[in-house]
Amino acid sequence: MNKIKRKPEAIIKAFEMDSERKAIYVEGKEDRLFFEYLFEDDTKQETLFFEIETVDIPNVDEGGNRQRLLNFAEILNSTDAKIKCFVDTDFSQILKQKLPDGLILTDFRDLEGYLYEKEYFRKFIKVGLKTDKINSDFILTEISKARDIAILRICSEENDLRLPFQRINKNFSRYYKNGGNFNLDKYVLALIQTCEKKHNPEVINKMFNESKELYNTIDNRDLLHGKDVLEIIKEIAKSLNKDKENIELVFWMSFDKTNIENYNNLKDVGKFIN
């Protein structure tokens, strides 16, 4: 897809002039392809899915394409254009953050949350990994170990700590082994040592413990960060002598689009495009 950037005003004007046209803007290529697959039988010719990178919105300091989508949604609020923005819920509901009107949010924390079904895990294990050494319950137990990272992510966002999760996760095997404990202390130390901002470990530990108690009843699907979960799943695959570099692609193949009716916000996408 050629990412030609267009001004928001030009996009809005084109859609207001053609009342039949509808569009849903998403964060990136993977999201666009996912939606095109899910709704290929329902999408009218006038309805299109676009990546936010096709919109000429200035770069943002933090938040990446998600924040750019939110900025675009804010602009759309004062128009009659039939355009929606689909974004990750992220921690917005947990932290009670105000979002623009007219958004369609993921039913769970992020897009990966749709995969955390026992049946999807069973398909992933039997068909993707081709093994009977583990089962769905085992994977559900293992991915729950990403809760501590999720709490750290919340602390970082709430307190502007700017902890470098993406950089640290590149060496995830240093902190987690399949079937073993997640080494939280070592992980936190690596975050602090790698962070551009200076932090006191005792202060961060205090923040973490307070947040962990506060959010201990939140369901995994509303808390876990998909990237952290995928790192755990890659390590599980690695322990089974599978090529972990392709595991994310294999994992996504376990999703069954006939189950869209189980997810209210995905249903909202279907209602909008019809």
N, C-alpha and C positions, 0 to 999 in steps of 0.2 A: 504494500500500500504506500503510495507516494504521499508523504506528510507535507503537503502544501499548507502553509499557515495562512489562515484568513482572519481578518479582524472580527471580533465579536459582533460589531454593529452590522457588518455585511452579512454575516450568518443569520442574524436575527431578522434583518430586512427581507432576506430571501424566503425565510420560513413564514413570515407574516404575510407576504404576498401570495404564498401558496398554502392555503389553509389545510390542504390534504397531507402535506408533508409532515413527517414526524422524525425525530432523531433521539437517540440515547448516546450520550458521551460517557466514555469509560476511561480508566486510568492508563491502560497500555494495550499493546498488541495481544497479549495472552487473554486479557479480559474480552477484547473485541471478538477474537476467534471463538472464545467460549460461548458468548452470547449468539453469535452467528450460527454456531452448531445447535445450541439449545432451541432456538426459535426459527430455524430455517424453514419449517413448514407453515409457520404462522405469520412470518414477516411479509408485509405488503411491499410492493415495489417502491412505494413512496417513503418507506421507513428504512432508515439506515443506522448502523452503529458506527461511531467515530471514536478515535483516540483523542484525548485532550491535547496531544502534541500537534494536532492539525489546527488548533486555535491559537491565534497570536496573543497570548497572555504573557506578560513579563515573568521572568523566572522569579521564584520565591526563595527567601532565605532558608526556610525550613518547610518540611512537609511534602516536597516534591510534587509529583503529578496529582496526588490527592488534594493538596492545597490549591493547586491550579484549577482543579475541578470545582472546588468550593467557591473559588473566586468567580468562576464562570457562572455558577449557579446563582450567585448574588446578583450578577448583571442580568440574568434571565428573569429575575423576580418582577421586574418592572415592564415586562413585555408580554405579548400574546403568542409568542412563538411556541409551537408544540415541541419543546425540547426538554428532556430530562437528563439529569446527571446521576449515574449509578456509582456510588463510592463505598469503600469499606466503612463499616460502622466504627472500626478502630476502638478507642477507649472513650469516644464521645459521650455515650450514655452513662458509663461508669463515672466519668468525671463531670457529668452534667454540663457539657459544653453546648453552647448555642450554635446551631447550624442553620444555613440558609433554608428557606422553604423550597418545596419542589424537588427535593432529593429523593432518590430511591436508595435506601441503604441495604447492605448485605443483612441477611437474617441473623447472622452471627458476627463475630468480631471482624472476620475478613473472608475472602472468597474460599480459602482453604477449609473453613469451618464446615462447608457443605460436604466434605469428604469424610467427616468423622462419624460414620455410620457402621455398625457391625457388619452389615451385608457388604458394604463397599470394601471394608478391610478384608473380609473373607475372600472376595473376588481378587483383591490385590495380592493376597497371600497365595491362593491356589492357582490363579491364572497368570498373575504378574511375576511373583517370585518363584512360583512352581515349587512350593515346599509344604511339608506338613509338620515342620519342626516348631512352628509357632501358631497361635490362633488370634482371633480378633481381640479377645479379652487381654491377651498379652500386650498387644500394640496399644490398646486403650490405657493400660496401666503405665506403659513406658512414656507415652506422650504427655501424661499428666505431670511428669517430671519437669515439663517446660513451664509449669505454673510459677516457679520461682523466678524464671527469667521474665515472665509476663509482669510480675509484681515489680521487678527492677525497672522494666520499661515504663510502667505507670509512674514510679518514683521519678524517673528521669524526665518524663514529660511534665509532671506536676511541678517539679522544682528546677526545671531548665538545667539539668545536670549535663546533658549532651553526651551521655555515655555511648561509646562507639560499638554498638552491638554487631553491626554488619562486619566490622573489621575483626572482632573477636570470634565470630561464628565461623570464619574461614578456617579456624583450627579447632573445630568443635570436639574432635576426638580427644583433645587434651582434658576435657571436662566431663565427658560422658562415654560410658562403655555399655554396650547392649546388655541389659539385664542387671546392670550395676547402678550404683547411686550417682546422681548428678553432683559433681563437686562444686557446690555453690561458692565456698570460700575462695577457691582458686579462680573461679570465673569472675567474681567481684574484684579480686585483686588485679586480674588482667585488664578489666574495664577501667579501673582507676589508674593503673600504670600507663595505659595507652591513651587515656582521655587528654585532650588539649587543656581542659580546665583542671585545676587542682582541687582534689577532694579529700576530705578526712574520712577514712574507712569507718570509724566509729559513728560518724554522723549518717553515713549511707546505711549502715547496718540498723541504726535506730529507725530511719525512714522505712526501710524494708520491713522490719518487724511490725511496725505500726500498720503499714498498708496490708501486710499479709493477714493480720487479724481482722482488719476492716473488710477485706474482700474475700474472706475465706469461704463464703457460701455461693460465690458466683460460679456458674457452670463453665466447664472447660471451653466450650465452644464460644462463649462470650468473652473469654479471657486470654486464651492461648494465642500467641502470634504464629501465623502460618509458617513463617520462615524458620522459627525455632522448632516447630513440629517436624518440618521436613528434614531438618538436620538430624533429629533423632531417628526418623525413619530411614534416612540414608545410612546411619551407623548400624541400624538393625540389619539392613540389606548387606552391608559390608561384612558383618559377622557371619552372614550366610553365604559368603563368597560371591556376592552379586556385584555388578558394576554400579556403584552408587551414583555415578555421574548421570545416569539415565533414569534413575528411580523416580524423580519428580514427574517425568513424562508418563511412566508406567502407572504411577499412583493416580494421576488425573484420569486415566482411562477407566478407572473403576466406577466413576460417576455414571449414574443412570438417569438420563434426561426424562424418562417416563415418570420420575418421582417429583417433578416440578411442583405438583399440587401439594406436596408436603411443606413447601416453603412459601410463606405468605408474600414476602417481598419479591421473590422471583415471579410469583403469580401476578404481582402488580406490574412487572415488566410486560408480561403477556397481555394484560388488560390494556396497557397503554398503547402497545403497538397494533392492537386490533381495532 
